[in-house]
Amino acid sequence: MPAIEQVWDRYRGRGLEVIAVDFREGNKAAMQRFLKQVGAKFTAALDPDGKIADAYGVTFGLPTSVFVDRDGMVRVIHLGQMAGLHRSAGAVPALA
């Protein structure tokens, strides 16, 4: 989460939005406690039935980060931790 927060802080002024999706979780209070604990300030949503994950083809490899451009096109799907992603091939700056 700290890497995602860093990227969001750096590029949100250029329009980058981050939405954390809590896969198969329906407890909003637990999600909010976790986000507060890790210092995340970006938007989060619950996905108790896995419908959001299904829509993006996320079936394994959590955490998974899906980067969608302004036109709604999926540009990057990254499995695992985000550390260093914002430095690789300009993936995130190209989306903002």
C-alpha positions as CSV (number, residue, x, y, z in Angstrom):
1,M,0.0,0.0,0.0
2,P,2.8,2.5,0.6
3,A,3.9,2.3,-3.0
4,I,0.4,2.8,-4.3
5,E,0.0,5.8,-2.0
6,Q,3.3,7.3,-3.2
7,V,2.2,6.9,-6.9
8,W,-1.2,8.4,-6.2
9,D,0.3,11.3,-4.3
10,R,2.7,12.0,-7.2
11,Y,0.2,11.8,-10.1
12,R,-3.2,12.6,-8.7
13,G,-2.8,16.2,-9.7
14,R,-2.6,14.9,-13.3
15,G,-5.8,13.0,-12.9
16,L,-4.6,9.6,-11.6
17,E,-7.3,7.9,-9.5
18,V,-6.7,4.9,-7.3
19,I,-9.5,2.7,-6.1
20,A,-8.6,-0.2,-3.8
21,V,-10.9,-3.1,-4.1
22,D,-11.2,-5.4,-1.1
23,F,-11.8,-8.8,-2.8
24,R,-14.4,-11.0,-1.2
25,E,-14.8,-8.7,1.7
26,G,-18.1,-7.3,3.0
27,N,-17.0,-5.7,6.3
28,K,-16.7,-2.0,5.6
29,A,-15.5,-1.1,9.1
30,A,-12.6,-3.7,8.9
31,M,-11.6,-2.3,5.5
32,Q,-11.6,1.3,6.8
33,R,-9.5,0.2,9.9
34,F,-7.0,-1.5,7.6
35,L,-6.7,1.6,5.3
36,K,-6.2,3.9,8.3
37,Q,-3.6,1.5,9.8
38,V,-1.5,1.6,6.6
39,G,-2.1,5.3,6.0
40,A,-4.0,5.0,2.7
41,K,-6.1,8.0,1.8
42,F,-7.3,6.9,-1.7
43,T,-10.8,5.6,-2.5
44,A,-11.7,2.0,-1.6
45,A,-14.6,-0.3,-2.4
46,L,-15.8,-3.6,-1.2
47,D,-16.2,-6.6,-3.6
48,P,-18.0,-9.2,-1.5
49,D,-19.1,-11.3,-4.4
50,G,-16.0,-10.9,-6.5
51,K,-17.8,-9.2,-9.4
52,I,-15.3,-6.4,-9.8
53,A,-12.5,-8.9,-9.8
54,D,-14.3,-11.0,-12.4
55,A,-14.9,-8.0,-14.6
56,Y,-11.1,-7.4,-14.8
57,G,-10.2,-11.1,-15.1
58,V,-8.6,-11.2,-11.6
59,T,-8.8,-14.7,-10.4
60,F,-5.5,-15.3,-8.6
61,G,-2.3,-13.5,-7.6
62,L,-3.6,-11.1,-5.0
63,P,-2.6,-8.4,-4.7
64,T,-3.3,-7.5,-8.3
65,S,-3.2,-3.9,-9.6
66,V,-5.2,-3.1,-12.7
67,F,-4.4,0.2,-14.4
68,V,-7.2,1.6,-16.6
69,D,-6.6,4.7,-18.8
70,R,-8.9,7.7,-19.2
71,D,-10.8,5.9,-22.0
72,G,-11.5,2.9,-19.9
73,M,-8.9,0.6,-21.5
74,V,-6.9,-1.7,-19.3
75,R,-3.3,-0.8,-19.9
76,V,-1.4,-2.7,-17.2
77,I,-2.2,-5.7,-15.0
78,H,0.5,-6.1,-12.3
79,L,0.5,-9.2,-10.0
80,G,2.1,-8.8,-6.6
81,Q,3.5,-5.9,-4.7
82,M,3.7,-2.5,-6.4
83,A,7.1,-1.5,-5.3
84,G,9.0,0.0,-8.2
85,L,6.2,-0.3,-10.7
86,H,5.9,3.5,-11.2
87,R,9.6,3.5,-12.3
88,S,9.2,0.7,-14.9
89,A,8.7,1.9,-18.5
90,G,6.7,4.9,-17.4
91,A,3.6,2.8,-17.0
92,V,1.9,4.9,-14.4
93,P,2.9,8.4,-15.7
94,A,1.5,7.4,-19.1
95,L,-1.9,6.8,-17.5
96,A,-2.2,10.1,-15.7
